[in-house]
Amino acid sequence: MKINKGILFVLLGAGCFGFTPVFAKLGFSYGYSLGQINIVQMIISSFVLWSITLIKRPSFKGLNKRNIPQIMITGCFIGLTSIFYYGSMQYLPASLAIILMFQFVWIGIILEWIFSKVKPAPITILSIVFILIGVFFASNIVNGNIQGLPFKGFLFGILSAFTYAGFIFFSGKVAVDVDPLTRTSLMATGSTILILILFMREIPSVLPLETDLLAVTVGVSLFGAVLPPLFFAVGSPLVPGGIANILTSIELPIAILSASLILSETVTGLQWVGTIIILAAITLNELGSRLHRIRRRHVEG
């Protein structure tokens, strides 16, 4: 029963992420800039997260002068991911920006190899190959539909993958014994400070706050920065790590489906084939790695 509940919450968290492109694209269609959307989004996210944290009587156990800055700096990766991810959507179809950002899967494996000296197993290397094959089909290169699209969009897309992989890697290393809600709120604060510094010149342009900008950024905040961490905080402890990683990959098809149905973007059959290959590769890596660890423990035992 606990595992079923955990699976539900992890799926809900990942599913929420899948709807953020809809609100970002809507904001651009209203004529708002990348800076305006990010400024209001981050302020709302920080306010909501701290409100929830303080209402629940937060535990500040484990916090100190050293790890508070570390948590906030880790949160900066969230802000950078938001900038690059939404920036990519300014130039590319949302479905393609999503696929580029999803390369965080294999980038994260490389980061583990470089910084933690965890050499990828053969099954992981095979999974990376399949992911890249999936990207080849999902990006629609075969039909030549990416020709003429600005290079800046692809650059932002792949940068969002690197910063998201960086966030996942470092958030699993920094102050892991601190209350999850408190950590998330501090990360959001660090991200907000970064955004305000980078888009300082655009701060006056968000005032007075227009209804359309508020509606868009509330949507981006809730589905991108507030609900997913809360759902993950509840569901992740109830589900084995490898299974949780597989479940979070549902973000990819939901995001592409929402781009197709809500934003009316054309998603070809070949792109869906590529998406399925990517999801299968993620599943292969997680289940294969888990099976390998079980066999190794059996042999050593």
Secondary structure per residue as TSV (DSSP state, phi and psi in degrees):
chain	resnum	aa	ss	phi	psi
A	1	M	-	360.0	-41.0
A	2	K	H	-63.8	-42.2
A	3	I	H	-64.6	-41.1
A	4	N	H	-61.2	-42.0
A	5	K	H	-64.6	-42.0
A	6	G	H	-62.9	-44.6
A	7	I	H	-58.5	-43.6
A	8	L	H	-59.8	-47.1
A	9	F	H	-69.2	-37.7
A	10	V	H	-65.2	-42.6
A	11	L	H	-62.9	-40.8
A	12	L	H	-63.2	-42.4
A	13	G	H	-62.5	-47.2
A	14	A	H	-67.3	-37.8
A	15	G	H	-63.1	-36.9
A	16	C	H	-59.6	-44.0
A	17	F	H	-55.9	-33.5
A	18	G	T	-65.4	-15.7
A	19	F	T	-98.6	-6.4
A	20	T	H	-61.8	-35.8
A	21	P	H	-59.9	-32.6
A	22	V	H	-60.5	-47.3
A	23	F	H	-70.2	-37.8
A	24	A	H	-64.1	-46.8
A	25	K	H	-63.0	-38.3
A	26	L	H	-62.3	-41.9
A	27	G	H	-61.9	-42.0
A	28	F	H	-65.8	-36.2
A	29	S	H	-66.2	-26.4
A	30	Y	T	-79.2	-8.1
A	31	G	T	95.7	9.3
A	32	Y	-	-81.9	149.4
A	33	S	-	-86.7	168.6
A	34	L	H	-60.3	-41.1
A	35	G	H	-64.9	-45.0
A	36	Q	H	-60.2	-45.6
A	37	I	H	-63.7	-44.7
A	38	N	H	-68.6	-39.4
A	39	I	H	-60.4	-53.5
A	40	V	H	-68.4	-39.2
A	41	Q	H	-58.2	-48.3
A	42	M	H	-69.1	-37.1
A	43	I	H	-64.8	-44.5
A	44	I	H	-62.5	-45.1
A	45	S	H	-60.5	-46.9
A	46	S	H	-62.4	-44.0
A	47	F	H	-61.5	-47.1
A	48	V	H	-66.1	-45.3
A	49	L	H	-64.1	-43.5
A	50	W	H	-67.6	-34.6
A	51	S	H	-62.7	-46.6
A	52	I	H	-63.7	-43.3
A	53	T	H	-61.1	-46.8
A	54	L	H	-70.0	-35.2
A	55	I	H	-64.1	-36.1
A	56	K	T	-84.1	11.8
A	57	R	-	54.5	79.2
A	58	P	-	-64.5	154.1
A	59	S	-	-101.4	122.7
A	60	F	-	-100.3	15.9
A	61	K	T	-62.6	133.1
A	62	G	T	94.6	-13.6
A	63	L	-	-79.0	141.9
A	64	N	-	-151.5	177.1
A	65	K	T	-63.9	-22.4
A	66	R	T	-84.6	-46.7
A	67	N	H	-85.7	-16.7
A	68	I	H	-61.9	-49.6
A	69	P	H	-61.4	-35.3
A	70	Q	H	-63.7	-42.1
A	71	I	H	-63.8	-43.7
A	72	M	H	-67.5	-37.5
A	73	I	H	-66.0	-40.0
A	74	T	H	-59.3	-39.5
A	75	G	H	-62.6	-24.9
A	76	C	H	-60.9	-27.4
A	77	F	H	-63.9	-30.3
A	78	I	H	-64.8	-46.1
A	79	G	H	-61.9	-42.5
A	80	L	H	-64.7	-40.8
A	81	T	H	-61.8	-42.2
A	82	S	H	-61.5	-43.8
A	83	I	H	-62.0	-50.3
A	84	F	H	-71.0	-39.7
A	85	Y	H	-65.3	-51.7
A	86	Y	H	-70.2	-32.7
A	87	G	H	-61.9	-38.6
A	88	S	H	-62.0	-36.6
A	89	M	H	-70.6	-16.0
A	90	Q	H	-69.2	-25.4
A	91	Y	H	-115.6	-20.0
A	92	L	S	-123.1	159.5
A	93	P	-	-58.6	145.4
A	94	A	H	-56.7	-38.9
A	95	S	H	-60.9	-37.0
A	96	L	H	-75.5	-39.5
A	97	A	H	-60.4	-38.4
A	98	I	H	-64.9	-44.6
A	99	I	H	-63.5	-40.3
A	100	L	H	-64.7	-44.4
A	101	M	H	-63.3	-31.0
A	102	F	T	-71.9	-3.7
A	103	Q	T	-71.1	-1.7
A	104	F	H	-58.1	-22.2
A	105	V	H	-60.7	-54.9
A	106	W	H	-79.2	-27.0
A	107	I	H	-64.7	-39.2
A	108	G	H	-61.3	-37.1
A	109	I	H	-64.4	-40.0
A	110	I	H	-65.3	-40.5
A	111	L	H	-61.5	-41.3
A	112	E	H	-61.9	-38.6
A	113	W	H	-66.7	-43.5
A	114	I	H	-73.2	-50.4
A	115	F	H	-91.1	-32.5
A	116	S	S	-105.1	0.1
A	117	K	-	58.6	31.0
A	118	V	-	-96.0	99.9
A	119	K	-	-70.7	129.1
A	120	P	-	-64.2	139.5
A	121	A	-	-72.1	161.6
A	122	P	H	-54.0	-37.5
A	123	I	H	-65.4	-31.8
A	124	T	H	-71.0	-42.0
A	125	I	H	-62.8	-41.2
A	126	L	H	-61.8	-39.9
A	127	S	H	-63.6	-40.5
A	128	I	H	-61.5	-41.9
A	129	V	H	-60.0	-44.6
A	130	F	H	-66.0	-36.7
A	131	I	H	-61.2	-44.6
A	132	L	H	-66.4	-36.2
A	133	I	H	-64.0	-42.4
A	134	G	H	-61.0	-40.6
A	135	V	H	-62.6	-39.0
A	136	F	H	-57.1	-45.0
A	137	F	H	-77.7	-42.1
A	138	A	H	-66.6	-28.4
A	139	S	T	-78.6	-8.1
A	140	N	T	68.4	29.2
A	141	I	T	-62.5	-35.1
A	142	V	T	-56.5	-41.2
A	143	N	T	-86.2	-0.8
A	144	G	T	70.5	18.9
A	145	N	T	-79.1	-2.2
A	146	I	T	-98.9	-4.8
A	147	Q	T	-66.8	136.7
A	148	G	T	92.2	-12.5
A	149	L	S	-77.2	140.5
A	150	P	-	-60.6	136.6
A	151	F	H	-60.9	-32.7
A	152	K	H	-57.1	-36.2
A	153	G	H	-64.4	-42.5
A	154	F	H	-67.7	-39.2
A	155	L	H	-62.8	-46.8
A	156	F	H	-61.1	-40.3
A	157	G	H	-61.8	-46.0
A	158	I	H	-73.8	-30.7
A	159	L	H	-65.6	-35.7
A	160	S	H	-64.5	-33.0
A	161	A	H	-67.1	-42.0
A	162	F	H	-65.8	-44.2
A	163	T	H	-70.4	-34.7
A	164	Y	H	-68.7	-40.7
A	165	A	H	-63.3	-38.7
A	166	G	H	-63.3	-40.5
A	167	F	H	-62.7	-46.9
A	168	I	H	-62.2	-43.2
A	169	F	H	-64.3	-52.8
A	170	F	H	-75.5	-29.3
A	171	S	H	-67.9	-21.3
A	172	G	T	-86.5	-2.0
A	173	K	T	-114.3	-22.7
A	174	V	S	-100.7	123.5
A	175	A	S	45.4	49.9
A	176	V	T	-69.8	-14.8
A	177	D	T	-88.5	-3.2
A	178	V	S	-82.3	147.3
A	179	D	-	-49.2	128.5
A	180	P	H	-55.7	-41.1
A	181	L	H	-65.5	-41.2
A	182	T	H	-65.3	-43.0
A	183	R	H	-60.2	-46.5
A	184	T	H	-62.0	-40.8
A	185	S	H	-66.3	-40.6
A	186	L	H	-66.8	-38.1
A	187	M	H	-62.8	-42.9
A	188	A	H	-62.8	-36.4
A	189	T	H	-65.1	-45.0
A	190	G	H	-61.0	-41.9
A	191	S	H	-63.6	-42.1
A	192	T	H	-63.4	-43.6
A	193	I	H	-60.6	-43.7
A	194	L	H	-60.6	-47.1
A	195	I	H	-61.9	-43.0
A	196	L	H	-64.2	-34.6
A	197	I	H	-71.0	-46.7
A	198	L	H	-67.5	-34.0
A	199	F	T	-113.2	35.6
A	200	M	G	-54.6	-40.9
A	201	R	G	-67.8	-21.3
A	202	E	G	-94.1	-5.2
A	203	I	G	-56.2	-45.9
A	204	P	G	-62.1	-24.7
A	205	S	G	-73.5	-14.0
A	206	V	G	-88.5	-6.2
A	207	L	-	-113.6	138.0
A	208	P	S	-68.1	145.6
A	209	L	-	-70.1	119.7
A	210	E	-	-81.6	152.0
A	211	T	H	-60.3	-42.9
A	212	D	H	-63.8	-42.5
A	213	L	H	-65.8	-39.7
A	214	L	H	-63.4	-44.5
A	215	A	H	-62.7	-44.6
A	216	V	H	-64.3	-47.7
A	217	T	H	-72.3	-30.3
A	218	V	H	-62.7	-42.6
A	219	G	H	-62.6	-46.8
A	220	V	H	-63.0	-41.5
A	221	S	H	-64.9	-49.5
A	222	L	I	-63.6	-48.1
A	223	F	I	-81.5	-18.1
A	224	G	I	-107.4	-31.5
A	225	A	I	-126.4	-16.4
A	226	V	I	-105.7	-59.9
A	227	L	H	-66.3	-46.3
A	228	P	H	-56.5	-49.7
A	229	P	H	-60.3	-35.8
A	230	L	H	-67.9	-44.7
A	231	F	H	-64.0	-42.0
A	232	F	H	-65.5	-37.8
A	233	A	H	-61.4	-33.8
A	234	V	H	-82.8	-44.5
A	235	G	H	-84.2	-36.5
A	236	S	G	-58.7	-42.5
A	237	P	G	-64.0	-17.4
A	238	L	G	-94.6	-3.0
A	239	V	S	-128.2	137.8
A	240	P	-	-55.9	144.1
A	241	G	H	-52.6	-46.8
A	242	G	H	-61.8	-41.4
A	243	I	H	-66.1	-38.7
A	244	A	H	-61.2	-41.4
A	245	N	H	-63.7	-39.0
A	246	I	H	-64.9	-43.6
A	247	L	H	-63.6	-38.4
A	248	T	H	-66.2	-19.4
A	249	S	T	-69.0	-7.6
A	250	I	T	-64.6	-17.7
A	251	E	H	-55.5	-38.1
A	252	L	H	-63.0	-57.4
A	253	P	H	-64.7	-33.3
A	254	I	H	-66.6	-42.4
A	255	A	H	-64.3	-42.5
A	256	I	H	-68.3	-40.5
A	257	L	H	-64.3	-41.9
A	258	S	H	-66.0	-36.4
A	259	A	H	-64.2	-36.4
A	260	S	H	-73.4	-47.0
A	261	L	H	-80.6	-41.4
A	262	I	T	-91.5	-41.6
A	263	L	S	-92.9	-3.5
A	264	S	-	60.1	32.7
A	265	E	-	-80.8	144.9
A	266	T	-	-81.7	121.6
A	267	V	-	-119.8	114.7
A	268	T	-	-78.6	166.1
A	269	G	H	-61.5	-36.3
A	270	L	H	-65.5	-35.8
A	271	Q	H	-65.7	-37.2
A	272	W	H	-67.9	-35.5
A	273	V	H	-61.2	-45.5
A	274	G	H	-61.1	-40.9
A	275	T	H	-63.1	-42.6
A	276	I	H	-64.1	-39.2
A	277	I	H	-62.6	-41.8
A	278	I	H	-61.8	-46.8
A	279	L	H	-63.9	-39.9
A	280	A	H	-65.1	-37.8
A	281	A	H	-66.0	-40.1
A	282	I	H	-62.9	-44.4
A	283	T	H	-63.6	-42.6
A	284	L	H	-59.3	-44.9
A	285	N	H	-63.6	-47.3
A	286	E	H	-67.5	-47.8
A	287	L	H	-70.2	-38.2
A	288	G	H	-64.9	-43.1
A	289	S	H	-65.9	-39.6
A	290	R	H	-64.2	-43.2
A	291	L	H	-64.1	-38.5
A	292	H	H	-63.3	-42.9
A	293	R	H	-65.0	-38.3
A	294	I	H	-65.2	-44.0
A	295	R	H	-64.5	-40.0
A	296	R	H	-64.2	-42.8
A	297	R	H	-63.9	-36.3
A	298	H	H	-65.0	-42.6
A	299	V	H	-66.8	-43.5
A	300	E	H	-68.7	-29.5
A	301	G	-	-76.5	360.0
